Amino acid sequence: MPQEDSLLKEFAGKVQFLLVGYTGSQYSRVKGPDYKRVQELYERMKQRLNISLPVAYDSTLFHKMDITACPYLVIIDPVGIIRGVTSAISSKELRALVNNERVVLRRAYRQWELQEEKATVL
């Protein structure tokens, strides 16, 4: 998150970031809703790392996108076209995207893609 926060500041006015936080119990050892625990964890990290990334908590979106690992970055241009899906982006790559240049980003995998890849390897 510190890297994304740094990019948010570097590209202020040109790029917007929104974290989507999970609200279910997938990442909790305790069964049941852990909405408050995820929020509290983010707030502690936000304070400790001095970050200002906005966050929306939405497990429906998290599941619909089949996200397996974070960060999972979806780059959407001003007219709503998805320009990339990745797990990391550099300042140089983001600058190229802002300038409407072609960029090859590291691929971010969804759960079903990882399962297919494992099955192929076996």
C-alpha positions, 0 to 999 in steps of 0.5 A: 500500500505505501507504493500505491499511496506514493503513486496517488500523490505523484499522479494527483489530479490525473489518477484516482485510486480506490481500495476494495476491502473484503468484509467476509471471513475468508481471511479470519481464523474466526468464523463469521463476519469480520468486517470490523476487524478488516476495517480496524486493520486498515486503519492501523496500517493507515496510521502506521504507514501514513497513507491516505488511500481511500477504501470501500468495503465490498465483499460482493465486488471482491467475490465477483472479480474472483480476487485471490491476492492483494493488491489486485489492480484494475486500471480503468481509463477515463471513459471506462475501458479496462486498460490493465489488470495487474498485481503491481505497477510502477511510476514509469508504467503508470506515467505511460498509461496516463500518456496513453502509451502501450504498457505490458503489465505483470499479470494478476491471476484470479482464483479459477486461473490459478486452479487451471494453471495448477491442473495444467502443471500436474 
